[in-house]
Amino acid sequence: MTKLMSICAAGALALSLCGIAFAADEKTPGQPATPADESKQDQEYLAALKKCEGMQDAAKQKCIDQAKQKYNRM
């Protein structure tokens, strides 16, 4: 039983250290925008696309293309 507890403890320790390594790897110094900025930009982009829904054919496609270009989604 003691051997099993040691193995479980070692496994838990290894998994927790992997989690720390992944968390440290997520944020790199060269990232241009914060997640909050990206979320706001995503919401603005989706609002722009929603405005295009009521349009027809070529006008709708042009509206979508303009939204993609404005929010760098090409």
Protein Blocks (a to p, Z undefined) as FASTA:
>chain_A
ZZmmmmmmmmmmmmmmmmmmmmmmmpcfklmbdfklmmmmmmmmmmmmmmmmmpghjlmm
mmmmmmmmmnopZZ
